[in-house]
């Protein structure tokens, strides 16, 4: 499918947790777009492990995964990623079988770890939009993670120093995690939208779509 024919009907939002992917997905859902949340799909796949089962939300997933230095974290990080890979493959297979159906995919921040094969399928079948945070906004994302943790795949980036608290390790290592991911998001994306602009009250759905089209 050529980009020109899918630019407004097949989108995938990528970026760090907290950059506004879910907000804009819901805003576009109000305009009639079909929205799929990877967080929701992963939660459904992990429901048997979560206290609220099928009604579990992203905070339940974060609590199950635990802090990055918790005893079960490495095992659950791997399990989460396996379910994310399965969920993304399921979504893309649906797009490939039914390209006539519109879709906006709200991915997780860790989608870049799902493997090159899936990422290239996603880039082929959907227009990938990167929600790019500035340095100042990245500091806010760190503070938000410390106060309201979301599921984060650290992939070895969490490296504590002797005598350092877990919170201090997060504050120190999170910028490196974001920097490593930033490059992957940029390579994957067809269009990049600055988060600071997206938070402007004057930035509406029409302007959002027009900017994506301009970059294509």
Sine and cosine of phi, psi and omega as CSV:
sin_phi,cos_phi,sin_psi,cos_psi,sin_omega,cos_omega
0.00,0.00,0.79,-0.62,-0.02,-1.00
-0.96,0.28,0.51,-0.86,-0.02,-1.00
-0.83,0.56,-0.64,0.77,-0.07,-1.00
-0.88,0.47,-0.44,0.90,-0.03,-1.00
-1.00,-0.03,-0.21,0.98,-0.05,-1.00
-0.86,-0.51,0.04,1.00,-0.17,-0.99
-0.85,0.52,-0.56,0.83,-0.05,-1.00
-0.96,-0.26,-0.07,1.00,-0.08,-1.00
-0.89,-0.45,-0.27,0.96,0.00,-1.00
-0.72,-0.69,0.99,-0.12,-0.06,-1.00
-0.82,-0.57,0.53,-0.85,0.15,-0.99
-0.79,-0.61,0.80,-0.60,0.02,-1.00
-0.99,-0.11,0.79,-0.62,0.03,-1.00
-0.79,-0.61,0.40,-0.92,0.00,-1.00
0.54,-0.84,0.14,-0.99,-0.01,-1.00
-0.90,0.43,0.42,-0.91,0.10,-0.99
-0.87,0.50,0.73,-0.69,0.03,-1.00
0.99,-0.12,0.03,1.00,-0.04,-1.00
-1.00,0.04,-0.09,1.00,0.08,-1.00
0.95,-0.32,0.20,0.98,-0.02,-1.00
-0.88,0.48,-0.73,0.68,-0.03,-1.00
-0.93,0.35,-0.62,0.78,0.03,-1.00
-0.85,0.53,-0.74,0.67,-0.04,-1.00
-0.96,0.29,-0.50,0.86,0.10,-1.00
-0.87,0.49,-0.72,0.70,0.00,-1.00
-0.93,0.38,-0.59,0.81,0.03,-1.00
-0.91,0.43,-0.62,0.78,0.03,-1.00
-0.97,0.24,-0.46,0.89,0.08,-1.00
-0.89,0.46,-0.57,0.82,0.03,-1.00
-0.90,0.44,-0.38,0.93,0.01,-1.00
-1.00,-0.05,0.12,0.99,0.09,-1.00
0.98,-0.18,0.05,1.00,0.02,-1.00
-0.98,0.21,0.57,-0.82,0.06,-1.00
-0.99,0.15,0.84,-0.54,-0.09,-1.00
-0.93,-0.38,0.70,-0.72,0.12,-0.99
-0.82,-0.57,0.80,-0.60,0.01,-1.00
-0.98,-0.22,0.85,-0.53,0.05,-1.00
-0.90,0.43,-0.59,0.80,0.05,-1.00
-0.83,0.55,-0.69,0.73,0.00,-1.00
-0.91,0.42,-0.68,0.73,-0.01,-1.00
-0.90,0.43,-0.66,0.75,0.02,-1.00
-0.91,0.41,-0.66,0.75,0.04,-1.00
-0.87,0.50,-0.64,0.77,0.04,-1.00
-0.91,0.42,-0.62,0.78,-0.01,-1.00
-0.95,0.33,-0.45,0.89,-0.01,-1.00
-0.97,-0.23,0.20,0.98,-0.14,-0.99
-0.81,0.59,-0.62,0.79,-0.06,-1.00
-0.91,0.42,-0.33,0.94,0.00,-1.00
-1.00,-0.09,-0.12,0.99,-0.13,-0.99
-0.96,-0.28,0.62,-0.79,-0.08,-1.00
-0.87,0.49,-0.51,0.86,-0.01,-1.00
-0.99,-0.14,0.14,0.99,0.10,-1.00
0.83,0.55,-0.74,-0.68,-0.04,-1.00
-0.91,0.41,-0.30,0.96,0.00,-1.00
-1.00,-0.06,0.13,0.99,-0.04,-1.00
-0.92,0.40,0.56,-0.83,0.04,-1.00
-0.92,-0.39,-0.15,-0.99,-0.08,-1.00
-0.91,0.42,-0.53,0.85,0.03,-1.00
-0.94,0.35,-0.53,0.85,0.09,-1.00
-0.91,0.41,-0.64,0.77,0.05,-1.00
-0.89,0.45,-0.67,0.74,0.00,-1.00
-0.90,0.45,-0.67,0.74,0.00,-1.00
-0.91,0.42,-0.64,0.77,0.02,-1.00
-0.91,0.42,-0.69,0.73,-0.03,-1.00
-0.92,0.40,-0.64,0.77,0.05,-1.00
1.00,0.06,0.15,-0.99,0.05,-1.00
-0.93,0.37,0.50,-0.87,-0.12,-0.99
-0.88,0.47,-0.23,0.97,0.07,-1.00
-0.96,-0.27,0.19,0.98,0.02,-1.00
-0.97,0.26,0.37,-0.93,-0.16,-0.99
-0.90,0.44,-0.53,0.85,-0.07,-1.00
-0.99,-0.13,0.01,1.00,-0.17,-0.98
-0.86,0.50,-0.76,0.65,-0.09,-1.00
-0.85,0.52,-0.69,0.73,0.01,-1.00
-0.90,0.44,-0.69,0.72,-0.06,-1.00
-0.97,0.26,-0.50,0.87,0.11,-0.99
-0.87,0.49,-0.71,0.71,0.02,-1.00
-0.91,0.42,-0.64,0.77,0.00,-1.00
-0.92,0.40,-0.67,0.74,0.03,-1.00
-0.86,0.50,-0.73,0.68,-0.03,-1.00
-0.90,0.44,-0.62,0.78,0.03,-1.00
-0.87,0.49,-0.66,0.75,0.01,-1.00
-0.95,0.32,-0.55,0.84,0.05,-1.00
-0.91,0.41,-0.67,0.75,0.05,-1.00
-0.87,0.49,-0.71,0.71,0.01,-1.00
-0.89,0.45,-0.65,0.76,-0.01,-1.00
-0.91,0.41,-0.70,0.71,-0.01,-1.00
-0.91,0.42,-0.67,0.74,0.03,-1.00
-0.87,0.49,-0.65,0.76,0.01,-1.00
-0.89,0.46,-0.70,0.72,-0.01,-1.00
-0.90,0.44,-0.73,0.68,-0.05,-1.00
-0.92,0.40,-0.58,0.81,0.07,-1.00
-0.88,0.47,-0.64,0.77,0.05,-1.00
-0.90,0.45,-0.65,0.76,0.03,-1.00
-0.90,0.44,-0.67,0.74,-0.03,-1.00
-0.92,0.38,-0.55,0.84,0.00,-1.00
-0.98,0.19,-0.52,0.85,-0.07,-1.00
-0.73,-0.68,0.92,0.38,-0.04,-1.00
-0.91,0.42,-0.26,0.97,0.00,-1.00
-0.97,0.26,-0.27,0.96,-0.03,-1.00
-1.00,0.02,0.77,-0.64,0.00,-1.00
-0.94,0.34,0.41,-0.91,-0.01,-1.00
-0.37,-0.93,0.72,-0.70,0.24,-0.97
-0.86,-0.51,0.88,-0.48,-0.09,-1.00
-0.98,-0.19,0.87,-0.49,0.06,-1.00
-1.00,-0.06,0.99,-0.14,-0.08,-1.00
-1.00,0.09,0.17,-0.99,0.12,-0.99
-1.00,0.05,0.23,-0.97,0.07,-1.00
-0.90,0.43,-0.37,0.93,-0.07,-1.00
-1.00,-0.06,0.16,0.99,-0.04,-1.00
-0.84,0.55,-0.46,0.89,-0.03,-1.00
-0.92,0.39,-0.20,0.98,0.01,-1.00
-1.00,-0.06,0.08,1.00,-0.09,-1.00
-0.99,0.17,-0.09,1.00,0.07,-1.00
0.96,-0.28,0.56,-0.83,-0.09,-1.00
-0.87,0.50,-0.59,0.81,-0.04,-1.00
-0.88,0.47,-0.75,0.67,0.01,-1.00
-0.92,0.39,-0.64,0.77,-0.02,-1.00
-0.91,0.42,-0.62,0.79,0.04,-1.00
-0.94,0.35,-0.57,0.82,0.12,-0.99
-0.89,0.46,-0.69,0.72,0.00,-1.00
-0.89,0.46,-0.68,0.73,-0.02,-1.00
-0.92,0.38,-0.51,0.86,0.03,-1.00
-0.96,0.28,-0.65,0.76,-0.14,-0.99
-1.00,-0.06,-0.32,0.95,-0.02,-1.00
-0.71,-0.70,0.44,-0.90,0.13,-0.99
-1.00,0.09,0.87,-0.49,-0.11,-0.99
-1.00,-0.02,0.82,-0.57,-0.03,-1.00
-0.91,-0.42,0.86,-0.51,-0.03,-1.00
-0.99,-0.11,0.83,-0.56,0.08,-1.00
-1.00,0.01,0.98,-0.21,-0.15,-0.99
-0.99,-0.11,0.85,-0.52,0.01,-1.00
-1.00,-0.05,0.62,-0.78,0.09,-1.00
-0.97,0.23,0.13,-0.99,0.03,-1.00
-0.85,0.52,-0.69,0.73,0.00,-1.00
-0.89,0.45,-0.66,0.75,0.01,-1.00
-0.93,0.36,-0.53,0.85,0.04,-1.00
-0.89,0.46,-0.58,0.81,0.07,-1.00
-0.89,0.45,-0.61,0.79,0.05,-1.00
-0.92,0.39,-0.57,0.82,0.03,-1.00
-0.91,0.42,-0.61,0.79,0.04,-1.00
-0.90,0.44,-0.73,0.68,0.00,-1.00
-0.88,0.47,-0.61,0.79,0.00,-1.00
-0.92,0.39,-0.65,0.76,0.03,-1.00
-0.90,0.44,-0.63,0.77,0.00,-1.00
-0.92,0.39,-0.58,0.82,-0.05,-1.00
-1.00,0.00,-0.47,0.89,-0.06,-1.00
-0.57,-0.82,0.97,0.25,-0.13,-0.99
-0.86,0.51,0.62,-0.79,0.13,-0.99
-0.89,-0.46,0.29,-0.96,0.03,-1.00
-0.88,0.48,0.85,-0.53,0.01,-1.00
-0.77,-0.64,0.78,-0.63,0.10,-1.00
-1.00,-0.03,0.92,-0.38,-0.05,-1.00
-0.99,0.12,-0.47,0.88,0.06,-1.00
0.77,0.63,0.69,0.72,0.07,-1.00
1.00,0.04,-0.03,1.00,-0.05,-1.00
-0.98,0.20,-0.28,0.96,0.03,-1.00
-1.00,0.07,0.96,-0.29,-0.06,-1.00
-0.74,-0.67,0.98,-0.19,-0.07,-1.00
-0.97,0.26,0.55,-0.83,0.12,-0.99
-0.99,-0.13,0.43,-0.90,0.00,-1.00
-0.82,0.57,0.76,-0.65,0.04,-1.00
0.98,0.20,0.04,1.00,-0.04,-1.00
-1.00,0.02,0.69,-0.72,0.05,-1.00
-0.96,0.29,0.35,-0.94,0.00,-1.00
-0.87,0.49,-0.66,0.75,0.00,-1.00
-0.90,0.44,-0.63,0.78,0.02,-1.00
-0.93,0.38,-0.59,0.81,0.04,-1.00
-0.91,0.42,-0.67,0.74,0.05,-1.00
-0.87,0.50,-0.75,0.66,-0.03,-1.00
-0.87,0.50,-0.56,0.83,-0.02,-1.00
-0.98,0.17,-0.63,0.78,-0.13,-0.99
-1.00,-0.01,-0.39,0.92,-0.06,-1.00
-0.86,0.51,-0.66,0.75,0.03,-1.00
-0.86,0.52,-0.61,0.79,0.03,-1.00
-0.92,0.38,-0.61,0.79,0.05,-1.00
-0.88,0.47,-0.71,0.70,0.00,-1.00
-0.91,0.42,-0.64,0.77,0.00,-1.00
-0.89,0.45,-0.66,0.75,0.01,-1.00
-0.92,0.40,-0.63,0.78,-0.01,-1.00
-0.95,0.30,-0.58,0.82,-0.07,-1.00
-0.81,0.59,-0.71,0.71,-0.01,-1.00
-0.89,0.46,-0.65,0.76,0.00,-1.00
-0.92,0.40,-0.67,0.74,0.04,-1.00
-0.87,0.49,-0.70,0.72,-0.05,-1.00
-0.89,0.46,-0.66,0.75,0.00,-1.00
-0.92,0.39,-0.58,0.81,-0.07,-1.00
-0.97,0.25,-0.49,0.87,-0.22,-0.98
-0.98,0.19,0.58,-0.82,0.22,-0.98
-1.00,0.04,-0.51,0.86,-0.03,-1.00
-0.62,-0.78,0.53,-0.85,0.00,-1.00
-0.82,-0.58,0.78,-0.63,0.01,-1.00
-0.88,-0.48,0.83,-0.56,0.03,-1.00
-0.92,0.38,0.77,-0.64,-0.03,-1.00
-0.87,0.50,-0.59,0.80,-0.01,-1.00
-0.85,0.52,-0.64,0.77,0.02,-1.00
-0.95,0.32,-0.62,0.79,-0.02,-1.00
-0.90,0.43,-0.41,0.91,-0.01,-1.00
-1.00,0.07,-0.09,1.00,0.05,-1.00
-0.94,0.34,0.77,-0.64,-0.05,-1.00
-0.87,0.50,-0.40,0.92,-0.02,-1.00
-0.99,0.13,-0.11,0.99,-0.03,-1.00
-0.99,0.10,0.98,-0.21,-0.07,-1.00
-0.98,-0.21,-0.04,-1.00,-0.05,-1.00
-0.88,0.48,-0.65,0.76,-0.03,-1.00
-0.90,0.44,-0.68,0.73,0.01,-1.00
-0.92,0.39,-0.61,0.79,0.03,-1.00
-0.84,0.54,-0.79,0.61,-0.02,-1.00
-0.93,0.37,-0.61,0.79,-0.01,-1.00
-0.90,0.44,-0.61,0.80,-0.01,-1.00
-0.94,0.35,-0.61,0.79,0.07,-1.00
-0.89,0.46,-0.72,0.69,-0.01,-1.00
-0.88,0.48,-0.63,0.77,0.00,-1.00
-0.87,0.49,-0.66,0.75,-0.03,-1.00
-0.96,0.27,-0.39,0.92,0.04,-1.00
-0.97,0.24,0.00,0.00,0.00,0.00
